[in-house]
């Protein structure tokens, strides 16, 4: 590759990035904008913990990519900086979708090593966590991030019941729960058992979608920290912000900037142009799809593939094809259909079928190729 005398081309050891890590999804920004109200509400709920009391429970709601996880991480960091008497643990429920695996994470966060992989009962696991809390006189604040996954597996009520009732079995145990849901269709309180509803009574903190000016503001902050000066023009950045606003998910914009930067480097260009953004958007717009697919089991992925190849067919016909592949019964099949529907990966619509009464037709919520490419 020859260097352009005008300095327009990158040499092989140069980069448009000053710090590529800034464009990763789990990066926690130093300045966290446009979420002051929500941060205040969360601080108010957790303040009693810093004073040694049980904090208020909270439900944090809002679509994906609206700053929920970042808010909690920032707050947990602040609490940790202020006192060592509060233990904060964030559990990713997309990965830990059962009560047992949630408490395994809490065990790991309490003892700094994983519980034995087999042979320890839930009761014992729970007892050891609670006893350690009482013994050290610490307050535990648990964030159940993406709690919607516990609901999809019917594990939410049991998990919350155990956490909220811990002090009855282990006097002196002080546990507060922050429940984070990114499924707008899920009514967290309504879906819980009445036994949990009666003790939960959380504060409600809502994260609305960022508007276009807020998105420009947040992304330009990332650009300043992540790219070298002059890599992306204001006009191109505003185009990225428009595409991000259309999706309603800030993560789309952050991913888009990273991929557009990589595209510019592929062209050995010192600047990110509109064409780099357009090419990148084909991948970035599916960031939510990729994230949802990564959390599925092999069986769930197999059903999604079957639906992709039988798009729009009746549930009964899809089941025949699915059973041929997996030998699973109809009940399990039906549970997986409901989960894929709740995740927004498919639409399971009831329709009247001639001579058969009401039946569900199953269709993909995304383009077939986009789903199949990402399942491979």
C-alpha positions in Angstrom: 0.0 0.0 0.0 1.4 3.4 -1.0 1.0 6.4 1.2 -1.0 9.2 -0.5 1.2 12.3 -0.5 -1.8 14.4 0.8 -1.9 12.2 3.8 -5.3 10.8 2.8 -4.3 7.1 3.0 -3.4 5.1 6.1 -0.2 3.2 6.3 -0.4 -0.4 7.5 0.4 0.4 11.1 -2.0 3.4 11.5 -5.6 3.4 12.7 -8.6 5.8 12.6 -9.2 4.7 16.2 -7.6 6.4 19.2 -9.3 3.9 21.5 -11.4 1.2 19.9 -12.6 -0.1 23.3 -14.9 3.0 23.5 -17.1 1.5 20.8 -17.6 -1.8 22.6 -21.1 -2.5 24.0 -20.0 -3.1 27.6 -17.8 0.0 27.8 -18.9 2.2 30.7 -18.5 5.9 29.7 -16.9 8.3 32.0 -19.6 10.9 31.5 -23.0 9.5 31.4 -25.5 11.9 29.9 -29.3 12.4 29.8 -30.1 10.0 32.6 -29.9 12.4 35.6 -33.5 11.7 36.8 -33.2 8.0 36.6 -29.8 8.0 38.4 -31.3 10.2 41.1 -34.2 7.7 41.7 -31.8 4.8 41.8 -29.5 6.6 44.3 -32.5 7.4 46.5 -33.5 3.7 46.6 -30.0 2.5 47.4 -29.1 5.2 49.9 -30.3 3.2 53.0 -27.9 0.4 52.1 -24.9 2.8 52.6 -26.3 3.5 56.0 -26.5 -0.3 56.8 -30.2 -0.8 56.3 -32.1 -2.8 53.7 -32.5 -0.7 50.5 -35.7 -0.1 48.6 -36.5 -2.6 45.9 -36.6 -1.2 42.3 -38.0 -2.1 39.0 -36.0 -0.6 36.1 -37.9 -0.7 32.8 -37.2 0.5 29.3 -36.4 -0.8 25.8 -32.9 -2.2 25.0 -30.1 0.3 24.5 -31.5 3.0 26.8 -28.8 3.1 29.5 -30.2 0.8 32.1 -27.2 -1.5 32.6 -24.8 1.4 32.5 -26.7 3.3 35.1 -26.6 0.4 37.5 -22.9 -0.3 36.9 -22.1 3.4 37.5 -24.1 3.4 40.7 -22.7 0.1 42.0 -19.2 1.5 41.4 -20.1 4.6 43.4 -21.5 2.5 46.3 -18.3 0.4 46.3 -16.2 3.5 46.4 -18.1 4.9 49.4 -18.3 1.8 51.6 -17.2 -1.8 51.9 -20.3 -2.7 53.9 -22.4 -3.1 50.8 -21.9 -6.0 48.4 -23.3 -5.2 44.9 -23.7 -8.1 42.4 -25.1 -7.8 38.9 -26.5 -11.0 37.4 -27.0 -11.3 33.7 -30.3 -13.4 33.5 -29.9 -14.0 29.8 -27.0 -16.3 30.8 -28.4 -17.2 34.2 -32.0 -17.9 33.6 -32.9 -20.2 36.5 -33.1 -19.6 40.3 -30.3 -22.0 40.9 -27.9 -20.3 38.4 -28.8 -16.8 39.8 -27.8 -18.0 43.2 -24.7 -19.7 41.9 -23.6 -16.2 40.6 -24.5 -14.7 44.0 -22.4 -17.4 45.7 -19.5 -16.6 43.4 -19.9 -12.8 44.1 -19.9 -13.5 47.8 -17.0 -16.0 48.1 -15.0 -15.2 45.0 -15.0 -18.8 43.8 -17.7 -20.8 42.0 -19.9 -23.2 44.0 -19.2 -27.0 43.3 -20.8 -27.8 39.9 -22.8 -30.7 41.3 -24.3 -32.0 44.4 -25.0 -28.8 46.4 -28.7 -28.2 47.0 -30.3 -24.8 46.4 -31.1 -24.6 50.2 -27.5 -25.1 51.1 -26.2 -22.7 48.4 -28.7 -20.0 49.7 -27.9 -20.7 53.3 -24.1 -20.2 52.8 -24.7 -16.8 51.1 -27.1 -15.6 53.8 -24.9 -16.8 56.7 -21.9 -15.0 55.2 -23.9 -11.8 54.9 -25.1 -11.9 58.5 -21.6 -12.9 59.8 -20.0 -9.9 58.0 -22.9 -7.6 58.6 -23.1 -6.6 55.0 -26.0 -5.4 52.9 -26.4 -7.3 49.6 -27.8 -5.4 46.6 -28.7 -7.7 43.7 -29.3 -6.4 40.2 -31.2 -9.0 38.1 -30.3 -7.6 34.6 -32.6 -8.7 31.7 -34.9 -10.3 34.3 -37.4 -10.9 31.4 -35.4 -14.1 30.7 -36.3 -15.4 34.2 -40.0 -14.8 33.3 -39.6 -16.7 30.0 -38.4 -19.7 31.9 -41.0 -19.3 34.7 -38.3 -18.8 37.3 -38.9 -15.2 38.2 -41.3 -15.6 41.1 -39.3 -18.3 42.9 -36.0 -16.3 42.5 -37.5 -13.1 43.9 -39.4 -14.9 46.6 -36.1 -16.4 47.9 -34.3 -13.1 47.9 -37.1 -11.0 49.4 -37.9 -13.5 52.2 -34.3 -14.3 53.1 -34.5 -12.3 56.4 -37.3 -14.5 57.7 -35.1 -17.6 57.4 -31.9 -15.9 58.3 -32.5 -13.0 60.7 -30.2 -10.1 60.1 -29.8 -10.8 56.3 -30.3 -7.6 54.5 -31.0 -7.9 50.7 -32.3 -5.4 48.2 -33.3 -6.2 44.6 -33.0 -4.1 41.5 -35.0 -5.8 38.7 -34.1 -4.7 35.2 -36.4 -5.5 32.3 -35.9 -4.7 28.6 -39.1 -6.3 27.4 -41.7 -3.4 27.0 -44.5 -6.0 26.7 -43.7 -7.5 30.1 -45.6 -6.2 33.1 -43.2 -7.3 35.8 -45.5 -6.9 38.8 -48.5 -8.5 37.1 -46.6 -11.5 36.1 -45.3 -12.3 39.6 -47.1 -14.7 42.0 -49.3 -12.9 44.6 -47.0 -14.2 47.4 -44.1 -12.2 45.8 -46.3 -9.1 45.0 -47.2 -8.7 48.6 -43.5 -8.3 49.7 -41.9 -6.8 46.6 -43.6 -3.3 46.3 -40.8 -1.7 44.3 -40.0 1.8 43.2 -40.5 2.2 39.4 -37.7 3.8 37.3 -38.4 4.2 33.6 -35.8 4.7 30.8 -37.3 6.1 27.7 -35.7 5.9 24.3 -33.1 8.6 23.6 -34.2 11.3 21.1 -32.1 12.4 18.1 -30.3 15.4 19.8 -29.5 13.2 22.8 -28.1 10.5 20.5 -25.9 13.0 18.7 -24.6 14.3 22.0 -23.8 10.8 23.4 -22.3 9.6 20.1 -20.1 12.7 19.6 -18.7 12.1 23.1 -17.8 8.5 22.0 -16.3 9.9 18.8 -14.1 12.3 20.7 -12.8 9.5 22.9 -12.6 6.8 20.4 -11.5 8.3 17.0 -8.6 10.5 16.1 -9.6 14.2 15.3 -11.2 14.7 12.0 -12.0 11.1 11.3 -15.8 11.6 11.0 -17.6 14.8 9.9 -20.6 16.3 11.7 -22.8 15.4 8.8 -21.8 11.7 8.8 -22.2 11.6 12.6 -25.8 13.0 12.3 -26.6 10.4 9.7 -25.4 7.7 12.2 -27.6 9.4 14.8 -30.7 9.3 12.5 -30.2 5.6 11.8 -29.8 5.0 15.6 -33.0 7.0 16.4 -34.9 4.9 13.8 -33.9 1.8 15.7 -34.5 3.2 19.1 -31.4 1.5 20.4 -28.3 3.4 21.3 -26.2 0.3 20.9 -27.0 0.3 17.2 -25.2 3.7 16.9 -22.2 2.6 18.9 -21.7 -0.6 17.0 -22.3 1.4 13.7 -19.4 3.8 14.5 -17.1 0.9 15.3 -17.9 -1.0 12.1 -17.8 2.2 9.9 -14.3 2.9 11.3 -13.2 -0.7 10.4 -14.7 -0.2 6.9 -12.7 3.0 6.5 -9.5 1.2 7.5 -10.3 -1.6 5.0 -10.3 1.2 2.3 -7.0 2.5 3.9 -8.9 5.8 4.4 -8.2 8.3 7.2 -11.8 9.3 7.3 -15.1 7.6 7.8 -17.5 8.4 4.9 -21.2 7.9 4.3 -20.5 4.7 2.3 -18.7 3.2 5.3 -21.8 3.9 7.5 -24.2 2.5 4.9 -22.2 -0.7 4.5 -21.9 -1.1 8.3 -25.6 -0.5 8.9 -26.5 -3.8 7.2 -24.8 -5.6 10.2 -25.3 -3.1 13.0 -29.1 -2.9 12.6 -29.2 -6.6 13.6 -27.3 -6.1 16.9 -30.5 -6.9 18.9 -31.1 -10.0 16.9 -27.5 -11.3 17.4 -27.8 -10.7 21.1 -31.1 -12.5 21.4 -29.8 -15.5 19.3 -26.6 -15.8 21.4 -28.7 -16.5 24.5 -30.7 -19.4 22.9 -30.1 -23.1 23.6 -29.4 -25.4 20.7 -33.0 -26.7 20.8 -34.4 -23.1 20.7 -32.1 -22.3 17.8 -33.2 -25.5 16.0 -36.8 -24.4 16.3 -36.1 -20.9 15.0 -34.3 -22.5 12.0 -37.3 -24.7 11.3 -39.6 -21.7 11.5 -37.4 -19.8 9.1 -37.8 -22.6 6.6 -41.5 -22.8 7.2 -42.2 -19.1 7.6 -45.9 -18.3 8.0 -47.0 -22.0 8.5 -49.5 -23.3 11.1 -48.0 -24.2 14.5 -49.0 -27.9 14.0 -47.2 -28.2 10.7 -44.1 -26.5 12.1 -44.2 -28.9 15.0 -44.1 -31.9 12.7 -40.9 -30.6 11.1 -39.4 -29.7 14.5 -40.2 -33.2 15.9 -38.5 -34.8 13.0 -35.3 -33.0 14.0 -35.4 -33.2 17.8 -37.9 -35.9 19.0 -39.3 -33.4 21.5 -42.9 -33.4 22.7 -45.6 -30.8 22.0 -45.5 -29.3 25.4 -41.8 -28.4 25.3 -42.3 -27.2 21.7 -45.2 -24.9 22.8 -43.0 -23.5 25.6 -40.2 -22.6 23.2 -42.6 -21.0 20.7 -43.9 -18.8 23.6 -40.3 -17.9 24.5 -39.3 -17.0 20.9 -42.5 -14.9 20.7 -41.8 -13.1 23.9 -38.2 -12.4 22.7 -39.6 -10.7 19.6 -37.9 -13.2 17.3 -41.2 -14.6 15.9 -44.8 -13.5 15.7 -47.2 -16.2 16.8 -50.6 -15.0 15.7 -53.9 -16.8 16.2 -56.1 -17.0 13.1 -59.3 -18.9 12.2 -58.5 -21.8 9.9 -61.3 -23.4 7.9 -62.6 -26.5 9.6 -59.9 -26.4 12.3 -61.0 -23.6 14.6 -58.3 -21.2 15.9 -54.7 -22.0 15.1 -51.4 -20.1 15.4 -49.4 -19.2 12.4 -45.6 -18.7 13.1 -43.6 -16.2 11.2 -40.2 -14.6 11.7 -40.0 -11.0 13.0 -36.7 -10.5 11.0 -35.7 -11.1 7.4 -35.1 -14.9 6.9 -31.6 -14.5 5.6 -30.6 -12.3 8.5 -31.8 -15.0 11.0 -30.2 -18.0 9.1 -26.9 -16.2 8.6 -26.6 -15.5 12.4 -27.7 -19.0 13.3 -24.8 -20.6 11.4 
